[in-house]
Amino acid sequence: MHRVHADDGPEETLDPVGEAGWAEFRELAHRMVDDMLDHLSGLSTQPAWRPVPTEVRAALTQAVPRTGIGADAAYREFLRLIQPYPNGNLHPRFWGWVQGNGTPLGMMADMLAAGLNPHLGGFDQAPAMVEHQVIGWLAELLELPRNASGLLVTGGSMANILGVTVARYASLKAAGVDVREHGLQGEPGASSVPRLMCYGSAETHGWAQKAVELLGIGNTGFRRIAVGPEYRMDMAALGRTVARDRASGALPCCVIGTAGTVNTGATDDLEALAGFCREQKIWFHVDGAFGALLKLSQSLRPIVRGLEHADSVAFDLHKWGYLPFECACILVRHAELHREAFATSASYLAEESRGVIAGGLPFADRGIDLTRGFKALKVWLSFLAHGSDRYARLIEQNVAQARYLTQLVEADPDLQLLAPTALNIVCFRYAPAETRGWELNDLNREVLLRLQERGVAVPSATALSGQFAIRCANVNHRSTRADFRLLVEAVVDIGKELLEEAEPESGRSAETVYQIQNKAQHD
Ligand SMILES: Cc1ncc(COP(=O)(O)O)c(C=O)c1O
């Protein structure tokens, strides 16, 4: 028998050690909070984006540190290498892609969530009750039944993929196929599984391609239905496509309506889609990545009428919920189907009626992740602190600002609006009467890149009918009307500068950035 030694030398931990160790760490932690609050409160005097310098790129390719330098020195490296060079979405003039800003309270909520670090597979604990409560709140705000099932996930893509996974499970279950047991290959010896079809407008976001590929439906099983001049799904074309597919023996699995398309902010006729799906007995899924939260606003709610009839709705809280990444939600009207589509049983996770695992792991049974963090805390704290009406007002403010930008574009003879502004996305370009040999797509690409590289503002781009568009998607709670005036002035200034240049140059001096910014502050 081996002898057990009570004293085999000191044991390690990653916690600070002793009173002095905790005091030292406390000082560092307070400094981190203070520095970040300084950063957030000074954003408007910072460039919207800074290119990452070569030496920083090099430092970020160093080999793994085998010996640590200590938390204080490591934090100084963060300040030197990382903090100055994020993608810019905190900034009041960031309108690229569809990226929210986050909030100081959301940031602190993430700190509290990481500090408490509970496991949100489920378990008998208050944090799980918070996630249940938040899901109930969100269902109520979206006018879905209060007992709809839901799950907080990383982002809109994941939320949508989970929704379509439930749709696939449910449509095959109704056709007598157990897709979880046999996959799309079907039961050995049984008749083959029908070919599944999903439908969405040609403006559906790219997550849908990943979903049909992952779910074995394949790209040819995703019908991209044409849109009309307002970028909304053509309902007659949808009807014809579904009828043709049924006639060829395929099984319609799900229709995806979009509330707020990524390109132009258009919303499909969700009421008509809900009626069509009800009649055709097809699962109705809504991608409401940002548009779903229009339900919070009394004046904007009519745009998404019909969303409340969806079988599943995916939406982000890190876009128009203004929360820090990552946070999105999938809501499923039919709680049992949601569970059936994902639940597993394993002896090491077996539920008990008492103890820590009482109540089981309901969240692990609604998606893919077993170990999940406490995302619900930032939603809960923020709703509690600000109230849902405040969110409604901010969403309305963003939509009003997009209308304001549209008016500025329309009022300038050198600018051209490229799509109707349905919501919070404005697509336009610099299009003067005389372009001095520039092709408009090239000219606008260069205008956009200079805007970004000089740190003036960060719109992104899209192509609309082959035309390069400068695209502003406004889910920014920090923007003011002055920021949009500055954007328009800068686009015109840079456009004129390009026309005056014999050869496009690689960028203006940093001084100009600050001249432009100072002008904004005095506006
Ligand atoms: C309409 C739409 N759907 C889905 C997504 C994907 O969401 P996420 O980036 O949170 O995965 C986006 C992102 O911009 C979007 O605009």
The ligand as a Gaussian input file, in Angstrom:
#p B3LYP/6-31G(d) Opt

LIG

0 1
 C      -31.336000      39.451000     -41.728000
 C      -30.186000      38.792000     -41.025000
 N      -30.278000      37.506000     -40.692000
 C      -29.285000      36.859000     -40.044000
 C      -28.127000      37.509000     -39.714000
 C      -27.025000      36.774000     -39.007000
 O      -26.975000      37.179000     -37.679000
 P      -25.622000      36.987000     -36.842000
 O      -24.612000      37.847000     -37.499000
 O      -25.997000      37.445000     -35.465000
 O      -25.269000      35.541000     -36.903000
 C      -27.983000      38.867000     -40.044000
 C      -26.734000      39.591000     -39.727000
 O      -26.534000      40.708000     -40.092000
 C      -29.038000      39.521000     -40.712000
 O      -28.956000      40.816000     -41.035000

